[in-house]
Amino acid sequence: MDITYPIIIRMAKTWFRVGGFKIDMQGTEHVPAEGGAVIACNHNSYLDFIASGYPGERNKRYTRFMAKKEVWDNPVGKVAMNSFHHLPVDRSNGAEAFQVAVDALKRGEVVGVYPEATISRSFLIKEIKSGAVRMAAAAGVPVIPVVHFGFHRVQTKGHARDLSRGKAVVIRVGEPFFPTGDDVAAETAELKRRMDALLEECVNAYPADQMEPGAWWLPAAYGGSAPSLEEAERLDVEEKQKRAERKAAKAAEKAAKG
């Protein structure tokens, strides 16, 4: 039974009204009214869960997101995540995480995944991982691509939060397709192709009066100043290295004190 989800959805809709958001969402009929499905969403902001979960709400389908199990270590986090029926994932055990998702899909749940794994600084679709395709094939359910554009203007990696009113958000839900698992690489490439096409549709549908030339939130391919895919990847590598260095320094400091 879902109690928390409907409340949060009502709060989100209130925020949309108060914040003057201009939501343009199409394709919600592609989210099945019943049965399992994998929602494969692009990852360009800290609010992607809203964009990828919102389309299913039209059919009273609540998306169960895969999240790192450490969130459940916090008492408050545990209560919150369990109330949404989200799926704890041990990132050190890929096989277990995969099975958790497949079991949920077979129970008829809608499972949300981010094939890009990390936020795209370029705001284009990065190379995607095969997990969404493989779990859909294993469970015998469709993959439904969901791509959004606009929430990254509110809050994303490397930029200050911007809560100013009137931002446009475009969400497109693609047609479902059923991976067989016979050629995972080809089916993953097909998912990437579909997500690329949906992103192009989102950007082309974005209100012209908000498309500022050179805007940081606009991909360079569309006249913005966001980094290219290659530059974004370099920044990701640098960030990962710095994170590892900080972790090593903390471990060394702890060892020295012990």
C-alpha positions in Angstrom: 0.0 0.0 0.0 1.3 3.4 -1.0 0.7 6.3 1.5 3.8 8.4 1.1 4.0 8.5 -2.6 0.7 10.2 -3.3 1.5 12.8 -0.6 4.9 13.6 -2.2 3.3 13.8 -5.7 0.7 16.3 -4.4 3.6 18.3 -2.8 5.5 18.2 -6.1 2.5 19.5 -8.1 2.0 22.3 -5.5 5.7 23.2 -6.0 5.2 23.2 -9.8 2.3 25.7 -9.4 4.0 27.9 -6.8 7.3 27.9 -8.8 5.5 28.7 -12.0 7.0 25.7 -13.8 5.9 25.3 -17.4 5.6 21.5 -17.6 5.4 20.0 -21.1 5.0 16.2 -20.7 4.0 13.9 -23.5 3.9 10.1 -24.0 2.6 9.1 -20.6 0.3 6.5 -22.2 3.5 4.4 -22.8 3.8 3.7 -19.1 1.7 0.5 -18.6 -1.3 0.6 -16.3 -0.2 -2.7 -14.8 2.7 -5.2 -14.9 6.4 -4.6 -14.6 8.5 -2.2 -16.6 11.9 -0.6 -16.5 12.0 3.2 -16.7 15.3 4.3 -18.2 15.8 8.0 -17.5 18.5 10.4 -18.4 20.6 11.8 -15.6 21.3 15.6 -15.7 20.2 16.9 -12.4 19.5 16.1 -8.7 15.8 16.2 -9.5 15.7 13.4 -12.0 13.6 11.2 -9.7 10.7 13.7 -10.2 11.0 13.7 -14.0 11.2 10.0 -14.3 8.6 9.2 -11.7 6.0 11.8 -12.8 4.8 10.2 -16.0 3.7 7.0 -14.3 1.5 8.9 -11.9 -1.0 9.4 -14.6 -1.8 5.7 -14.4 -1.2 5.5 -10.6 2.1 3.7 -11.2 4.7 4.5 -8.6 8.3 4.1 -9.7 10.6 2.1 -7.4 14.1 3.5 -7.7 17.3 1.6 -7.1 19.4 3.4 -4.5 22.6 2.6 -2.6 21.9 0.6 0.5 23.8 3.0 2.7 20.7 5.3 2.6 18.9 2.6 4.7 21.7 2.8 7.4 20.2 6.1 8.5 17.0 5.5 10.6 15.2 8.4 8.9 16.4 7.3 5.5 15.3 3.8 6.1 11.8 4.8 7.1 11.5 7.1 4.1 12.9 4.7 1.5 10.8 1.8 2.8 7.7 3.9 2.6 8.3 4.5 -1.1 9.2 0.8 -1.6 12.5 1.7 -3.2 15.1 -0.9 -3.8 18.3 -1.1 -1.7 21.4 -1.9 -3.8 24.8 -3.0 -2.6 27.1 -1.4 -5.2 29.8 -3.9 -4.3 27.6 -6.8 -5.3 26.4 -6.2 -8.8 24.8 -9.6 -9.2 22.7 -9.1 -6.0 21.6 -5.7 -7.1 20.6 -7.0 -10.5 18.5 -9.8 -8.9 16.7 -7.3 -6.6 15.6 -5.4 -9.6 14.5 -8.4 -11.6 12.5 -9.8 -8.6 10.7 -6.5 -8.3 9.9 -6.4 -12.0 8.5 -9.9 -11.9 6.3 -8.8 -9.0 4.8 -6.2 -11.4 6.7 -3.1 -10.1 7.9 -0.2 -12.3 11.6 0.1 -11.6 13.5 3.3 -12.3 17.2 3.2 -13.4 19.7 5.7 -14.7 21.7 3.9 -17.4 24.3 6.8 -17.6 25.1 6.0 -13.9 26.3 9.5 -13.1 25.1 13.0 -13.9 25.9 14.2 -17.4 27.7 17.6 -17.2 27.2 18.1 -20.9 23.4 17.6 -20.6 23.6 15.2 -23.5 23.2 11.4 -23.1 26.4 9.8 -22.0 27.4 6.3 -22.9 25.0 4.0 -21.1 25.3 0.8 -19.2 23.6 -2.4 -20.2 21.8 -3.0 -16.8 18.4 -1.7 -17.9 18.3 -3.9 -21.0 19.5 -7.0 -19.2 17.1 -6.8 -16.3 14.2 -6.1 -18.6 15.1 -9.2 -20.7 15.5 -11.3 -17.6 12.1 -10.3 -16.3 10.3 -10.3 -19.6 9.2 -6.7 -19.3 9.6 -3.6 -21.5 12.1 -0.8 -21.2 10.5 2.6 -21.4 12.9 5.5 -22.1 12.1 8.8 -20.3 14.0 11.9 -21.1 13.6 15.3 -19.6 15.2 18.7 -20.0 14.9 21.7 -17.7 15.1 20.5 -14.1 18.9 20.8 -14.3 18.4 24.5 -14.4 17.2 24.2 -10.8 19.9 22.0 -9.3 22.7 20.0 -10.9 26.3 19.2 -10.3 28.8 22.1 -10.3 26.1 24.9 -10.3 24.3 26.8 -7.6 20.7 26.0 -6.9 18.3 28.3 -8.7 14.8 28.5 -7.4 13.6 31.4 -9.5 10.2 31.1 -11.0 8.9 30.3 -14.5 11.3 27.7 -15.7 10.2 25.3 -18.5 10.6 21.6 -18.1 10.0 19.3 -21.1 9.5 15.5 -20.5 9.1 12.9 -23.2 8.2 9.3 -22.7 9.2 7.0 -25.5 7.5 3.9 -26.8 8.3 0.7 -24.9 10.5 -2.0 -26.4 11.1 -5.5 -25.3 14.8 -6.6 -25.1 15.4 -10.3 -25.6 18.9 -10.4 -24.2 20.1 -12.2 -27.3 22.3 -9.2 -28.3 22.7 -7.0 -25.2 25.2 -4.7 -26.9 22.9 -4.0 -29.8 19.8 -3.6 -27.6 21.7 -1.2 -25.3 22.7 0.8 -28.4 19.1 0.9 -29.4 18.1 2.3 -26.0 20.8 4.9 -26.4 19.5 5.8 -29.8 16.0 6.2 -28.5 17.1 8.4 -25.6 19.2 10.6 -27.9 16.1 11.1 -30.1 14.0 12.0 -27.2 16.5 14.5 -25.9 16.6 16.2 -29.2 12.8 16.3 -29.2 12.9 17.8 -25.7 15.4 20.5 -26.6 13.5 21.4 -29.9 10.3 21.7 -27.9 11.9 24.0 -25.3 10.3 27.5 -25.3 12.3 29.8 -27.6 12.0 32.7 -25.2 14.0 30.7 -22.6 16.8 29.5 -25.0 19.5 31.9 -24.1 22.5 31.7 -26.5 25.6 30.6 -24.6 23.6 29.5 -21.5 25.5 27.2 -19.2 22.6 24.8 -19.1 22.3 24.4 -22.8 24.4 21.7 -24.6 27.1 23.2 -26.9 25.5 21.4 -29.9 22.5 23.6 -29.4 24.3 26.9 -28.9 25.0 26.7 -25.2 28.2 26.7 -23.2 27.9 23.4 -21.5 31.0 21.2 -21.8 31.2 18.7 -24.6 30.9 15.0 -23.8 34.6 14.6 -24.0 35.3 17.6 -21.7 32.6 16.4 -19.3 34.2 13.0 -19.1 37.6 14.6 -18.3 36.0 16.5 -15.5 34.4 13.4 -14.1 37.7 11.6 -14.1 39.4 14.5 -12.3 36.6 14.5 -9.7 36.8 10.8 -9.1 40.6 11.1 -8.6 40.2 13.9 -6.1 37.6 11.9 -4.2 39.9 8.9 -4.1 42.7 11.2 -2.8 40.5 12.6 -0.1 39.4 9.2 1.0 43.0 8.0 1.1 44.1 11.0 3.1 41.3 10.4 5.7 42.2 6.8 6.0 45.8 7.7 6.5 44.9 10.3 9.1 42.7 7.8 10.9 45.4 5.2 10.9 47.9 7.7 12.3 45.6 8.6 15.2 44.9 4.9 15.9 
